[in-house]
Amino acid sequence: MSKKAIVIGAGIAGLAAAVRLANKGFQVQVFEANAYPGGKLSEIQLKGYRFDAGPSLFTLPEQVEELFRLSGKSPEEHFEYLKLPVACHYFWEDGNQVKAWSDINRFAEEVETKLGEPAENVRKALKESAFIYDHLSPLFMHRSLHQLHTWTNKEALKSYLKMGKLGIFSTMHKANEKRFEQSKMVQLFNRYATYNGSNPYETPATLSIIPHLEFNIGAFFPKNGMHDITLSIYRLALELGVTFTFNAKVEEILVENKKAVGVLVQGERQEADLVVNNMDMVNAYKSILKKQKQPKLLLNQPKSSSALIFYWGIKKNFPELDLHNILFSDNYKEEFEHIFHQKSIYHDPTVYINITSVYKPDDAPEGCMNWFTMINVPNNQGQDWDSMIAEARKNIIAKVNRILKTDIEPLIEVEDVLEPRTIESRTSSANGALYGNSSNNMYAAFLRHANYSSDIKNLYFCGGSVHPGGGIPLCLLSAKIMTEMVE
């Protein structure tokens, strides 16, 4: 008989882990506390409007395609996506606007014309980003940081010789100040720190790796929306014989003689040869692993930022808006000071608006748009969120009105809200932090939990709170790294 694996959590990494384990011959059972798969990568339906509830940017689609090829299927027949001609549309209060064209030369020429930033500086910055990616991704994205061979292979040895050029000893902001002449370009490239919930004024310049994904490789959009990433992998898992039990909260990971032997679900013992935890690492240790040795250093690390999202059905079309839109704060440094040090929301937040109806018209009624309107906020430390959310809503609407020269309030015909408290309750993310531990120091990559337990045999970890980090591609890679360790 084949060995049995239990996966805790049907988030995107849990789904990928289930697919990979099934392909290794395991009988896989997934237990999910919610009534649906996907975790943060889910959707919301509101009176004719559809919203992708969580992650909205799609890069490295090959990480999804690989799951189908591994399973002997053609990705094109199961999952369709397109490359975006414009990665993002940027707006400032003074009327400046920039489109981040996927054509790097066109983007470089646009910022030279609109912002006065020499085009060559943009091309050079993206070459540097590619250089960092080429040298660090084999170490930090595709291998476990907690195994010796990661640091002794030929690729690692080559990277050691380039350490001075990889941004390890500088911050993202300082590096961008050296790359660019114009403050707006520094701000635009500082924004990439938010992709894993970090502060550009503190996070290492190694995170300048991220623009390479968006520009040199490309930003993409699934033709059926971001939620289709979840659904396509979920359907694949079902085809491979993976079984799912929803509304089934795991109460404990069962450990005997320092070996994971199963889980306790709704009072019943479910045995397995190995257990994979896709639940947030911090909350897992506080709940389903509370009887086990606690990795206190990792558990006590500062957490990433969270998000406040308003899902607005807008009964008007704004042709100037694209799929991804950013309305920048006038004082970016002060905004991050509020998020990470004051644990509050700045009165002039940077506003991100994601509108999938631009590419998927049936996500909104005719002549309307579905606005996923988000700002970065601190994780939950017991703040007065009701007051903060009400004030932030006013400030967001005022900013939208100023920049788009409109009156958005009467155009909002449906609304839902997601904030740190509900992010934690729905996804078990500690403090509502979107990406687990923060990356605001040079050692952050080493302060993420390994993809396996060093104390408990046959216990593995995947998802955004462990190595290599949060975001769709990294979550998928965490499942890949983890399953490569399974015998």
LINMOQUI-V244892 format. One record per residue. N is the residue number from 1. PSI is psi in degrees with one decimal (* if undefined). Layout:
BEGIN
n=[N;N]
psi=[PSI;PSI]
END
This chain:
BEGIN
n=[1;2;3;4;5;6;7;8;9;10;11;12;13;14;15;16;17;18;19;20;21;22;23;24;25;26;27;28;29;30;31;32;33;34;35;36;37;38;39;40;41;42;43;44;45;46;47;48;49;50;51;52;53;54;55;56;57;58;59;60;61;62;63;64;65;66;67;68;69;70;71;72;73;74;75;76;77;78;79;80;81;82;83;84;85;86;87;88;89;90;91;92;93;94;95;96;97;98;99;100;101;102;103;104;105;106;107;108;109;110;111;112;113;114;115;116;117;118;119;120;121;122;123;124;125;126;127;128;129;130;131;132;133;134;135;136;137;138;139;140;141;142;143;144;145;146;147;148;149;150;151;152;153;154;155;156;157;158;159;160;161;162;163;164;165;166;167;168;169;170;171;172;173;174;175;176;177;178;179;180;181;182;183;184;185;186;187;188;189;190;191;192;193;194;195;196;197;198;199;200;201;202;203;204;205;206;207;208;209;210;211;212;213;214;215;216;217;218;219;220;221;222;223;224;225;226;227;228;229;230;231;232;233;234;235;236;237;238;239;240;241;242;243;244;245;246;247;248;249;250;251;252;253;254;255;256;257;258;259;260;261;262;263;264;265;266;267;268;269;270;271;272;273;274;275;276;277;278;279;280;281;282;283;284;285;286;287;288;289;290;291;292;293;294;295;296;297;298;299;300;301;302;303;304;305;306;307;308;309;310;311;312;313;314;315;316;317;318;319;320;321;322;323;324;325;326;327;328;329;330;331;332;333;334;335;336;337;338;339;340;341;342;343;344;345;346;347;348;349;350;351;352;353;354;355;356;357;358;359;360;361;362;363;364;365;366;367;368;369;370;371;372;373;374;375;376;377;378;379;380;381;382;383;384;385;386;387;388;389;390;391;392;393;394;395;396;397;398;399;400;401;402;403;404;405;406;407;408;409;410;411;412;413;414;415;416;417;418;419;420;421;422;423;424;425;426;427;428;429;430;431;432;433;434;435;436;437;438;439;440;441;442;443;444;445;446;447;448;449;450;451;452;453;454;455;456;457;458;459;460;461;462;463;464;465;466;467;468;469;470;471;472;473;474;475;476;477;478;479;480;481;482;483;484;485;486;487]
psi=[146.8;154.6;154.1;136.5;138.1;130.2;127.6;107.7;127.1;34.9;177.6;-37.3;-37.6;-40.1;-45.3;-39.5;-40.3;-43.4;-45.8;-39.5;-37.9;-37.8;-17.8;4.8;6.2;147.0;117.8;131.4;127.1;128.8;126.4;130.0;-30.7;175.4;5.5;158.4;165.2;-23.9;-123.2;-26.9;66.1;-163.9;163.5;134.4;125.8;101.3;56.7;-5.8;141.5;135.7;136.9;121.8;-32.3;-119.9;135.7;-9.9;134.4;113.7;167.8;58.0;-18.2;-21.6;-30.9;-46.2;-35.8;-33.2;-37.0;-42.9;-39.5;-30.4;7.9;25.5;156.9;118.9;-37.7;-25.9;-11.1;-20.3;115.8;142.4;166.6;154.9;134.0;133.9;-28.2;119.9;-39.0;150.6;120.9;140.0;141.5;160.9;-27.9;5.8;-10.1;140.8;142.2;133.7;126.6;83.6;144.9;-25.2;108.1;-40.1;-40.0;-40.1;-45.7;-41.7;-35.5;-44.8;-27.6;-42.7;-44.6;-37.5;-9.5;14.5;123.1;129.7;-34.2;-29.9;-37.5;-47.3;-41.4;-41.7;-40.2;-27.3;-40.1;-40.0;-42.6;-38.5;-45.2;-43.4;-45.9;-33.4;-28.9;-28.2;-36.9;-28.7;-52.7;-15.8;-29.4;-2.1;159.2;136.0;-4.1;17.4;141.2;-40.1;-19.8;-33.9;-4.0;2.5;169.3;-39.5;-40.7;-43.6;-36.4;-38.5;-33.0;-33.7;-13.2;9.9;-38.0;-20.3;3.6;2.1;15.6;-31.1;14.9;169.0;160.7;-43.8;-46.6;-39.0;-41.6;-31.1;-32.0;-30.5;-34.6;152.1;-31.2;136.0;-31.4;-32.7;-35.4;-44.5;-42.6;-43.1;-21.5;-28.0;-25.9;-15.3;-28.5;-13.1;-19.0;29.3;34.5;173.3;117.0;-19.0;-4.8;-31.3;147.3;151.1;-8.3;-24.5;-2.8;1.5;-26.9;-42.4;-28.0;-40.9;-42.9;-36.8;-55.5;-34.4;-49.0;153.8;142.3;169.2;123.2;134.0;-25.1;18.9;163.3;-33.4;-20.6;-21.5;-48.0;-51.9;-38.6;-41.5;-36.3;-46.1;-38.6;-43.8;-42.3;-41.8;-28.4;1.5;6.8;137.6;142.4;136.6;112.4;167.8;35.6;91.5;124.5;131.6;-26.5;142.2;121.8;126.1;127.0;127.6;44.1;34.9;131.2;126.0;2.0;-161.6;162.3;119.5;119.4;42.2;-3.4;139.8;126.3;113.5;152.4;161.0;-24.8;155.6;133.8;123.8;114.6;2.3;151.6;130.7;-42.1;-50.6;-27.5;-45.6;-30.7;-19.5;-73.1;-8.9;22.3;-19.7;-8.9;167.3;132.1;130.0;77.9;-36.8;-45.0;-39.8;-29.2;4.2;147.1;144.9;161.1;175.8;170.4;-161.1;150.4;117.8;129.7;121.8;106.8;127.1;114.8;118.7;55.4;151.8;131.9;97.0;-19.9;-10.8;147.1;-167.1;-48.6;129.3;139.3;127.4;103.6;147.2;152.0;-17.2;86.1;-41.9;-42.0;-35.6;-44.3;-29.4;-42.1;-44.0;-49.2;-22.7;-39.1;-10.8;40.0;-178.2;124.3;146.2;-17.9;73.0;153.3;129.1;126.2;129.2;118.0;127.7;92.8;-20.2;-14.2;-38.7;-16.2;80.8;-28.2;3.7;-6.8;153.0;158.7;133.8;5.6;171.8;149.2;107.6;116.9;100.7;113.2;144.4;153.3;134.4;166.1;160.6;171.0;115.1;24.4;19.6;167.9;80.1;-34.6;-44.5;-41.5;-40.5;-42.6;-42.9;-41.2;-38.8;-43.9;-43.6;-36.6;-47.3;-41.2;-39.7;-44.4;-44.1;-42.3;-47.1;-40.5;-1.3;59.4;-178.9;96.7;-27.9;-50.8;-9.0;-9.4;107.9;-17.4;152.5;139.9;161.3;139.4;130.6;173.9;-38.9;-43.5;-27.4;-42.9;-43.8;-32.7;-27.6;2.8;27.2;120.5;125.9;13.3;11.1;133.6;-26.6;25.1;-137.4;147.6;165.7;38.8;28.7;164.9;-13.6;5.2;-38.8;-27.8;-5.2;27.0;147.2;144.8;167.9;9.3;163.8;131.2;-12.0;-27.4;115.9;144.6;20.6;124.2;161.8;143.0;169.5;179.4;-14.8;-1.6;-178.8;137.6;-0.6;-169.5;176.0;152.9;-52.1;-41.9;-34.8;-43.7;-37.8;-32.0;-37.5;-37.4;-47.7;-42.5;-47.8;-23.3;-19.4;-17.4;130.8;*]
END
